[in-house]
Amino acid sequence: MWLGEQITDRGIGNGMSLLIFAGIVVGIPRGIQDLIDKGKNPGVGSFTVPHPHLVVMMIAIVAFIVFVERSERRIPVQYAKRIVGRRLMGGQSPIFRSR
């Protein structure tokens, strides 16, 4: 928790999300190695899906997670008209970005 808060405070990004993502990425090589070992040793827990397809799927999932994490949504905001002194102000429509 402390490390995640420090990352967030430094402005690098959402600290806890980055730590969770890093944990997932660190586990990918071990997962690939486990798949290779299970494929070499037929028996209980073996599977029939080819290894390259699984590796490509893992990389695609990580790429999708990165894409969603970095995406932006443009939200149009309509300000109401208001009276300031004797003048009518407002009706502006800036576009804010939300992450």
Contacts in CASP RR format, 6 or more apart in sequence:
PFRMAT RR
TARGET T0000
AUTHOR 0000-0000-0000
METHOD contacts of the structure
MODEL  1
MWLGEQITDRGIGNGMSLLIFAGIVVGIPRGIQDLIDKGKNPGVGSFTVP
HPHLVVMMIAIVAFIVFVERSERRIPVQYAKRIVGRRLMGGQSPIFRSR
1 16 0 8 1.000
3 15 0 8 1.000
3 19 0 8 1.000
4 15 0 8 1.000
4 16 0 8 1.000
4 18 0 8 1.000
4 19 0 8 1.000
5 15 0 8 1.000
7 13 0 8 1.000
7 14 0 8 1.000
7 15 0 8 1.000
7 18 0 8 1.000
7 19 0 8 1.000
8 14 0 8 1.000
8 15 0 8 1.000
8 16 0 8 1.000
12 18 0 8 1.000
17 69 0 8 1.000
21 65 0 8 1.000
21 69 0 8 1.000
24 62 0 8 1.000
24 65 0 8 1.000
25 62 0 8 1.000
28 58 0 8 1.000
28 62 0 8 1.000
32 54 0 8 1.000
32 55 0 8 1.000
32 58 0 8 1.000
35 51 0 8 1.000
35 54 0 8 1.000
35 55 0 8 1.000
36 51 0 8 1.000
38 45 0 8 1.000
38 46 0 8 1.000
38 47 0 8 1.000
39 46 0 8 1.000
39 47 0 8 1.000
39 51 0 8 1.000
71 99 0 8 1.000
72 97 0 8 1.000
72 98 0 8 1.000
72 99 0 8 1.000
73 97 0 8 1.000
73 98 0 8 1.000
73 99 0 8 1.000
74 95 0 8 1.000
74 96 0 8 1.000
74 97 0 8 1.000
74 98 0 8 1.000
75 95 0 8 1.000
75 96 0 8 1.000
75 97 0 8 1.000
75 98 0 8 1.000
76 93 0 8 1.000
76 95 0 8 1.000
77 93 0 8 1.000
77 94 0 8 1.000
77 95 0 8 1.000
77 96 0 8 1.000
78 91 0 8 1.000
78 93 0 8 1.000
79 90 0 8 1.000
79 91 0 8 1.000
79 92 0 8 1.000
79 93 0 8 1.000
80 90 0 8 1.000
80 91 0 8 1.000
81 88 0 8 1.000
81 89 0 8 1.000
81 90 0 8 1.000
81 91 0 8 1.000
82 88 0 8 1.000
82 89 0 8 1.000
82 90 0 8 1.000
83 89 0 8 1.000
END
